[in-house]
Amino acid sequence: MSDRLPRMREPTYFILAALQDEPRHGYAIIKQAETLSQGRIRLATGTLYTALDRLVGEGHVHVVQEEVVNGRARRYYALTPDGRAALQAEARLLAEAAQAVIGRAARMAARPAAGLA
């Protein structure tokens, strides 16, 4: 399989994207990922925290603040430099893949229909 294919699953991509401009806590990540994906990504709480634990372990995300709100711990997560680089690399791969399809579709649309008289 080509190493040019996207390496991230879409939810992971949008979790990282949700953190690109500022640290966020879990619920804010869920809402920002949904907004950025135009509603395609709707993360369940368990899915989010499993992904965040994995991303922390991979060094893409880290906890920057913890506080207690209404008796519950709230953690704020931020991208690490490696996480930002991984997000940007994935965005470039996705853009290149999209351009290949869009460019080909435009070239095909500009061709005269073959075999039609």
N, C-alpha and C positions, 0 to 999 in steps of 0.2 A: 504494500500500500504506500502511496506517496506521502512524504513528510510535508507536503504542501497543504494537506487537508487540515482544517481546524482541529486543534487539539483539546479545546475546552468544550464542555457541554454548555448549552445555552444558559442554564441557570447560573453556573459558575461565572460565566462571562458577565452576566448582568449583576451578580453580587459584587464582583470587583468593580464594575462600572459605577455602581451605586456609591462606592467609596472613593471615587477618583477626585472629588472636589472637597470633601470634608469627612471627618470621622462621623460615624452614625451608630446608633444602637439598633438592636434587632428589628423592632417594628419599623423604624425609619428605613432600614435597608430593604425590608419587604416592600414598603410603599414606593421607594425610589426605583427599585428593580422593576416593579409593575409599571411605573410611569415611563421609564426609559425603554421598556420593551413594548410599549403601547398596549399593555394589557395581556400580552402573550405569556408572561411569566407571573405566576401567582404562587409564591412560595409558602408552603406550610411551615409553621414554626419549627417542627422537628427536622424538616429538610434543611432549613436555613442553618440551624445550629450544628447539624452534622457537617454541612459544607464548611461553615466557619471553623470548626475544629480541624477539619482536613486542611483548609487554607492556612491556618495558624501553623500546623505541623509542617507544611510545605514552605513556610517562610514568606508567604504572599500577603498575609494579614497579621496584624498584632493588636492586642488590647491596649488602648491608650488611656482609658479611664474607667473606673468602676465607682458606682454610687448606689445608694439604697433609695428607692422610690416606692412609697406605699408598702414598705416592709419587704420589698423584693430587690434583689441585686440587678442592676442594669449595667451592662458592659458596652463601652463604645469601642468600635473597631476602626482601624485605618489601614490603608495600603502601606506595605513596605516598599522600598525601592525595587526589590525583585518582583513584587506584585504589580507595581505600576508598569514595569518593563514587560511582564507577561501579558498584561491587558493590552498594552500598545502593540505588541507583536501579534496578538490574536486579532486585534482590530485591523492591522495591515493585511493579514492573511484573508480575513473576511472581505475586505475591500477589494483585494486583488481577485478573489474568486467571483465576487459580484460583478466586477468590471469585465471579466472574461465572458460571463453570460450576457450581460447587457450589451457589450460591444458586439458580440456575435449576433445577437438578436437584431441589432440595428443594421449590421451588414446584410443579414438575410432579408430583412424587410426592404432594403434598398435594391435587391436583385429583382429582375423581372421574373415572373412566374415561368418555370420551365415547362414545356410541353403544352402550354395553353395557347390557343390561337384565337 
